[in-house]
Amino acid sequence: MLDVREERGSLLARAGHETIRIEAWGPGAIRVRTTLGNEIVESPASALLEPPPSEVAVEIVDGTARLRNGDLVAELADIAVAAGEAFPPRIRFLRPDGDVLLSEAVPHFSSPAQRRYVPAAGDGFRCEVIFEPHDAERIYGLGQHQHGLLDQKGAVIDLVQRNTEVSIPFALSSRGYGLLWNMPGVGRVEFGANQTRWVADSAQQIDYWVTAARTPADIVRSYVRATGLPPRMPKWGAGFWQCKLRYRTQEELLEVAREYKRRGLPLSVIVIDYFHWSMQGDWRFDPSEWPDPQAMVDELRELGIELMVSIWPTVNPKSRNYDEMERRGFLIDSTRGLPLHLTFWDKGDDVGHTFVRYYDATNPHARRFLWDQVGEGYGRYGIRAFWLDACEPEMRPEDPGRNLLYLGKGDAVQSVYPREHVRGFAEGLRASGEDPLLLCRSAWAGSQRYGAAVWSGDIASTFEALAKQIPAGLNIAISGIPWWTTDIGGFHGGDPRTDYFRELIVRWFQFAVFCPIFRLHGIREPGELRGAVQTGAANEAWSFGDEAYRIISELLALRERLRPYVMAQMDTAARSGTPPLRALFLEFQDDPETWTISDEFLFGPDILVAPVTTYGARERRVYLPGGASWLDGWSGDPIERSGWINAPAPLDRIPVYLRQGGTLGSLAR
């Protein structure tokens, strides 16, 4: 008979050496924690906020216990004994009518249990939970990945942060539930045909959270409320951002800003990339290249342009702050070998590369120390927009088990690093009265509540890479991140002298104008592409030939006209958690076709976008969901039918459609 009792509206059970706690955690949501220890604990790395009170119903009858919270029921019951083997009780999630949404698997009679604890190095465990599969199930979310999949059923996803790979362990199921694997370490998830397996390489306990709702949009909103709503986006964030790798001097950057204004082109943000500093870990301008930051900021503000500055979390042993940070325990340490995390270029070194260390973003004192340095180096000039690059953290070789952080060993906590890094900046900005908008290369569950604007990292300048960004952006939006973008044109490998790249940059601009953040970046060929002096070829709106410039200029003007609509979508995200970038099924869940389409998206409720991702294509197939009437976005003419259509796509235009009766009648001037 199951040893279970009610404790303050929760279920608490003992099964052999295992302790199980099941409790309501927000409307229509339930949290499960299990451990081989005697006590369930709250991890400081948890993504979940303290929930509001819930009205729950608990029932314990004949060895089966159920906890109901809104439309979700968790059931804890003994598994029948087979061949003399007794297994721990199984957890299932059901609707109140008994429809099973998600169920832990029944193990083979001679296999380990469905919740597994394998001793790992130190005092932790390699923890697994195995769930039953469903053939028709579709899986979305899980952060941002470059595999090109929207539906990730059948995929194996590493739960680890890498450049271009953002691990947010939240999965939305077409069966009507969402699951957050609330484990901040390294692991993986396998959505196999015979089982679904979630794995944490090192942990003290299993911790996951399940929510259920009648629509996928409500599931996303429930998850975002549980992990934190984003702030309101500052108005300057909705316009066009100019960036390249890299502007080398103050005068070079100012001349680009002035040229935008001379040409009458809108520009909201201009970005200073890395190596503007004197050395990694100094967090201040190199005065030989940036002699008067205050004058620079003042001139840009007069032009209506916000200045964003790149901040890296790396510290050169020769930098002015290294000794103090090491002495105070503010740097990530190592359990074996030297604590050297990355070999990279830097200023002030005669050799080409130097070893650098990462500061420990999981340490609140280290976060405060870094913010104080940033305030002295940049904030005193009125700079309030920061680009938090390389914040996975990007360590080579990838060996999280050797890293020692304030919150624990890297294999147990390291995935939370980007969230804690952005947290330090957000708390500093809020203390000074500013709303945070922080460009980040990585994120974890809950990063959105600190104003993280994620971009897709150092992707290639190819049409194949462009195609992969559409499902990548849709899945990270489902994962709670409303502010997302890419490097327009891709990051590396683009040569503006070629017809291929000139067409690519046009098609990428046409996609990006309908993204939450509209940002040009990349290192272009030819140019100095290596070392601290690297700059690459020109990467401004006028850098890609006359035809491309004409089209890009029109797109910049279009984004300006769309800014009220963009800000309205950002306000919706801040109020409810509904992302601006939406897979079709978030609005049209009753249309089965919408669950399969990965190369179209909705920008807010009223704009349907069908990017062109094939070189030389001048038409493409487009699906218009039923349940709405559509207008051609460029002419305003009604489209007579829904379903699949062949749409023209000349170089200066991609297929875009507006919901009839929505807030927009035409995209034309």
N, C-alpha and C positions, 0 to 999 in steps of 0.2 A: 504494500500500500504506500502511495506517495506521501512523503512527509512534507506537507505544505500548510502554510497558514497565511491569513491576511494580516498585514501590518501597515496601518495608516493608509489604507486604500491600495496597497501594493500586494503582490504575491511574493512570498519568501519561502523558498524550498531548500531542502537538503536531500542530496542523492549521493550516498557514499561520501566521498571527500569533496564533492562539488556543491557550491552554494549558488543559488539562482535567485535573482531579483527581477521581477517583471512589474513595470509601473507605467501609468499614464504619463505622457510627456508632451503636453500640448494638445490642442483639439484634434481628435481623430488620430492620435499617434500614440505609440507604445514603445518604451525603451526596454531592452533586455541586456542584463549584465550577468555574467557567470564567471566563476573562478574556482580554482582548487583550494584557495585559502578560505579562511573563516569570515572574511569581511569584504564586502563590496565597497570600492572607493570611488571618489570623483577625481578624475584626472584633470590637472590644470591645462592640459592640451585639448580637452574635449571641445568639439565644435558646437555642442548644444548649449543654448542659453537656459537660464532657469525658467521653467515653463509657468504659465498661469495655472490657477487651480482648475481641475477638471472634475466633472461629476462622473464617477465611475461606479460600475456595478461589479461586485465580486461574488462568484459562486464556487463552492467547493463541495462536490458530490461524488461519492464512490471512487475516490482516488483520481478524479479529474478536476482541475481547477480552471476557471475562466475569469478573465478580466475584460470588461467591455468599456470602451471609451469612444463614445459617439458611434461612428459606422465601422469601428474596428474592434474585433474580439481576439484576444490572445488566449490560447488554450495550452495548458500544460498537463500532459497525461503520460502514464506509464506505457512503455512499449512492451508488447507481449514477450514473454520469455520464450526463447527458441533454443533448442539443443543445449539446454542448461545454461545459456548465457543471459545475463540480465543487463540491459542497457539503461543509461540515464533517461529520464523522461523527455519526451519529444515536445517541442514547441511548434504550434501552428498558428497562423493568422487567418481569420475568417471574417466574412461579413455577418451581421446579425442574423441573416436568414440561413446561415450555415454554409454558404458558398466559400470554398477554400481559396484564398489568395496566394498564400505562401506557406510552405511546410518544410520543416527540417526533415531530412531523409530518414528512412528506416534502414539501419545498417545491415549488411550481410551478417549472418549469424556468427561468423568467425573473424569479422573485421573489427577495427576500432570503432568507437562510437561516433555519432554524427557531430558531436562537439569534441574536438581533440586538443589535447595539451601535450606537446612533445617537449621535453626539457631542452632548452637552448643554452647557449653560453651565458655564464653568469647565473642569476637567479630567476630568469624569465622563462617563458615557454613559447614555442612555435604553436600558435593557436589557429584552428581551422573550424569552420562551420560548413556543413554540407546540406544543401537544400535539394528538394525534388525538382526535376526539370519539367518544362511543358513545351511540347513541340511547337505550338503556335505562338508562344510568347515572343515579344520583341523587347529589347533592352536599349535604353537611351541614357545619356548623361555621362558620368564617369570622368568629367573634366574635358580636357582638350587633347586629342591625339591625331597623329598624322597617318593613320591607317586608311583614311578615306571612307570609313563606315559611319553611317548614321545609326542604323540598327546594329548593335554589337552582340546579338545572340550568336553563339558559336565562336566568339573571340576570346582570347586570353589577354588580359590587360595587366601589365606591371603597375603596382601601386608604389610608384617611386617618381620623384621629381627629376626631370631632365629638360634641357633646352629643347623647346618645341613640344614637349610632352608634359602636360599639367595634370597631376593626379588629384582628383576630387572624388572620393569614393562614395558617390551618391548615384544610385541606379533607379531610373523610372521604368516601370514595367507596363506593358500594354494590358496586363491583367488587372490594373487598377490600384497598384500600390507603388510606393517608393521606399527604398532601403538605403540608409546611411550606415556605412561601415565606420563606426566612430573610433577608429584605431589609427593614430598618427604616425605609425612606423612604416617600414617597408614591407611589401607583401605582393599579393596578386589576387585576381579574381578570374575564375574560369567559368564561362557560360556554355558548358558542354551539352551535348545531346543527352547524355546519361546522368548528369548531375551539374549543379551549380556549386562551386566551391570558393569560399572567401578565406584568405590566408593572411595572417600577420606573422612575420618572421620572429618577432620578439615582443612579448607583452606579458603583463601580470594577470590580465583578465580579458574576457571577450565582452565586447560592447557594441551593440548595434541598435538601430532605431528604425521603426517601420511606421509609415503613415498610409492611409487609404482615403480615397475620394472618388467621386463619380466621374470626374474629368481629369485629364492629364494636367491641365493648367492649374486646377485646384491642388493637385499633388505637389507641383512645383511651388506654389504659393505657401503650402503648409511647410515644406522643407525650408524655404527662405525665412519664414517667420521663426522657425525653430533655431536657425543658425544666425539670424540677424539680418534685418532689412538694410539695404544700402542707403547712404545719405543722399540728399539731393545733389544732383550734379551742378557745379558752378556753371554759369552761363557761358563762360569762355571755353568750356570743354566741348560744346556742340558744333563749333566751326571747324575750319581746316587747320591741320597741324603740319608745319614744314619741318622736315628733319632729314639729315643725311649723316653718313659716317665719313668724314666728320668736318665740321667747321673748326678751323685751327686757331683763329684769332678773333678778337672782339670786332675788329673792323670788317673782317670777312663776313661774319654773321650779320652785322648791322647793314652792310651793303645789300645782302639778300633781302632783308626785311624792307629796306627802302625801295628796292626794285619791285617788290610785290605792290607796294603802294603807288609807285610811278606808273605801273601798268594797270592800275585799278582793279587788281585781283584781291579778293578777300583773304585775310590771313588772321587767325585767332591765336595761334601758338607757334613759337619757333623754339627749337630744341638745341641745346649744347650737349653733344655726346661726350664719351669718355676721353681721357687724357687731356682734359682742360685743367686738370689738377697738377700740383707740383709733384705728388707721389701718391700712390694708392695708400689710403689710411690717413692722409692729411686733410681731406675733405675741405679744400679751399682752392681758389683759382691760382693758376700759375701767373704771377704778375707780369712776366715777360710777354705773355700772349693776351692777357685780359687785364690791362692796366687800370681800368676805371669801371668796375662792375656797376657802381651806382649810376654813372652817366648812361651806361648801356641799358639798365633796367628802366631808367626814367625816359629815355628816348623811345623805347619800345612801348611803354605804357601810353605815351603821347600818341603813338601810332595805333593804339588799340590792340596791342599784341602782348600776350602773356609769355614770359620766359620760363621754360622748363629746363632743368639741369639734371644730368645723369649722375647718380650716386651708386657706387659699387660698395658691397659689404666686405671687401677684401682689404687686408692690411699688410703692407710691405714691412719686413723687419727693420728696414732703414728709416721708416717714417717717424714723424715726430710723436705719434701717439702709441707706437707699438709697445714700448717698455712698460708704460703705465697700464695699458690694457692687458698685457700678459700678467703683470703683477697682481692685478685686481680680478683675474679670472674671467675677463671679458672676451677671450678668444676660445674658439672650439679647440679642445685638446684631443689627445689620442691615447687609446689604451695600449697601443703597441706601435713602435717605430716613432720617427720624428713627426710632429704635428705640422706637416707641410701639405697644403691642400691643392695648390694649383701652381703650375709654372706658366708665367705669362709675361708679356712685355710690360715695361714701366719706364717712367722717366728717371733720370738720375743714376742709371746703371750703365756701365761701360759694356757689359755683355748684353746679348739680345734678350735674354729671359731672366726672370728672377722668381724665387719661390715666394708665394704669399699665403696668408692664413685668412680664414673667415672669422669675423666677429660672431659672438654667440647671441643670435636674435632671440633665443628662448629665455635669456636672462634679462629680467626687467631693468636691472641696473645698467647692463650693457646697452640696452635700447636707449635709456635716458642719456647715457654718456655720448652715444653717437648723435642723438638729436641735439645735444648741446654743441657738439662740434659743427654740425650742419647749420645750426642757428648762427654761430659765430662766422662760419665761412660763407654762408649764402643768405640766411634769413635776415641778417641785418641790412641787406640791400633791398628787402621787400620781396625776395623770391619765395614763392609759395607753391610752386609746381615742381614735383620731383619725379624722375624716372629711376625706378629701383631695378636696375639691370642685374643679371647674373644671380638672382635671388633664389635659385632652386634649393640649396646652393650648388653651383656647378663645380664639383670636385673631381679630380683625376689622380689616381684611378677611382672608380666608383666602389667604395668599400665602407658603407655606413656603419658596419659593425665595429670599426676601429675608432669611430668618432665619439667623443664624450662631450655632451652638452649639459647645460644647467638643468634641463628637464629629464636627462637620462642619456642612455646610449643611443647613437644615431639610428641603429636599426629599429629602435622602439619609438623614436619621436621625430626623426629628421624630416618627415613629410610636412610637418607643421611649420617648418622654418620660414617659408615665404609669408605665411599668415602673420606670424609674430613680428617679422621684419616690417611689414606694412603697418602693423598695429602701432609700432613705436612712432612712426611718422604721423599717422592719423591722430594719435593722442597729443603729440606735440602741436600739430596744426590746430586742433580743436581748442587746446588751451590758449592759443593766441587768437581765437575767434574766427578761424578759417575753416571752410568746408573742405575735406580732403578729396583730392582727385590725384591718384598716384599710379603712374604707369608701371606695370609689373610684368616680369617674364614668367612668373609662376604664381600659384595660389593653392590654397587648401580650403576645405570646407569652412565657411564663415569669413573668408577673406573679403567678401563683398561688404560686410558691415564696417570695414575700415577704408572704404573708397578705393579698392583695388580695381584698376582698369587693366585688364590682361591683354597682351598681344601675343601672337602665335609664334614668336621667336624667330630664330635664324633659318628661315625656310629658303628654298631655292627659287630662282627667278625663272620659272617654267610654267607652262599652262597646266601641267600635271599637278604642280604644287598649288596653283590657284584653285583647281577643282577640289582639292582636299580641304581647303579652308572653309568651304560652305558647311559640310557636316561637322568640322571641328568647332566652328562658331556656334552652330545650333546645339551641339551637345554641351558646350561649356555654359551656354545660356540656361539650359535645363538644369545644370549643376549649380545654379544660384548666382552666376556672375553676369550682371546685366551690361556692364561696360566692357566692350571687347573690340579688338581691331587686329589688323595685320600690317606688315610692311607692304605698302602699295608697291607693286612691282617685284616683290620678293626681296630677300636680304642679299644674297650673293649669287654671282654668276651672270648678272645682267649687263649687256653691252648696248648702250643707247645708240650706237652707230648702226645697229642691225635692224632690218625690217621686223624680224621676229620679236625683239624686245619692244620696239615701238608699238607694235600691235598688242603685245602683252600688257604694257603699261596702260594703254587705253582701256582694255577690257578689265584690268584690275581696278582702275579708277571708277569704272561703271559699276562694279560690285561694291567698292568701298564707300561710295557716296551714300549708300543705303545701310551702312554699318553704324553701330552706336558711336564709334569714334572714327574720324576721317583723317587718316595720318599717312603721309608719305615718308618712307625711310628706305635705306639700303646703302650698300657699298657698290658703286658702279665701276665698271671697267671701261677704259684703262685707268690707271692711277696708281698711286702708292698704296698697296693693299696690305702691307704688313708693318708691324712695329708701331711705336708710339707716335710716329709722324704720319701714319696712314691717313688718307683723305678720300681716295676714290674720285671718279669723274663727277661732273655736275649732276645734280639730282633735284632740280627745281622744275616748276610747272612748264617752263619754256625750254627745257633741256632735251627734248625728244623729237624735234622736228616740227615743221609748221603745221602739218595736218593734226598731229597729236596735240599740239598746243591749242589749236582751235577747239578741239573736243574737250580737252581738260579744262579750258577756261569756262566753257559752258557748264561743265559739271561743278566747278567751284561756285558758279553763280546759282546753280540749282540747290546746292547744299545750303547756301545762304537763305534761299526762299523756304527751304524745309526746316530751318532752325526752330521756329515755333512748334512745329509738329514733333521734331526730335525732343525738345524740352518737355513737351507733354508726355511723351513715352517715358522719359527719365523720371518725371514726377509719378507716373503710374508705377514704375519699378520701386520707387522709394516708399510709396504708400502700401503696395500690395505684394511686391516681389515678382510681378509679371514682367518678364524680360522684353526689351524692345525687339530683339532678334528672335523669331519664333519659327520652329518647325511647323509645317502646315497643319499637323494633327493637333497642335495646341489650340487652334481656332476651329478646326473642322474634324473633331474626333469621330463623328459618326460616318465619315466618308472613308471606307477602308483603304482607298488608294493613297490617301494623304500620309499614312503610316509608312509608306515605302519610298517616298520621294526625298532624295538627299541633295538634289541640285537646284532646288528652288527654296524660297523662304518668304516669310512675311516680315516686313519692317513695321512694327506696330500692327494694329488691326486692319489698316486700310490700304497698305501697299504690298502687292505681291511682286517679287523680283525673281527673274530667271536669268542669272548671269550666263555669259558665253565663255566657255572654258576650253575651247578647241581652236587651235591656230587655223586661220583661214575660213572659219565658219561664218556664214552670213544668214543663217536661219537656224532655228532649233525647235524641238518639240516642247510644249509647255502644257502643264495640267492646271486647269482652272477648277477649283473645288466647287461642288454643288453646295447649295445652302446660302449662296450669295450671288448677286449679279455683278458683273464686272465691266469696267470701262477701260479702253485703251489709255494707258497713262500719258501718252504724248499728244493724242488728238482729243481725248475726252469722249470719243465715240463709243456707244454701247457695243459689247461683244454679245452676239446673239445666243451663244450657248456656253455651257460649262463642259468640262471633260477635256480630252486631249485635243490640242490644236497645233498646227504648224505656224510658227510665228516668224516674221522677218526679223533679221538682226544685222542690219548694215553696220559698218564699223563705227559710226557715230551714235549708235543706239542699241540698247539691249531691250528685250521684252520686259515691260513693266505694266502692271495692271492695278487699277484702283477699285476699291469696293464701292459699288454704287450706293449712294446714300450716306457715304462716310464724310469725313471732314475735308477731303481733297477732291477737286473736280478735274484737274489736269496738272501735269508737271511742267507744261510749257510756260513761257514767260507771260 
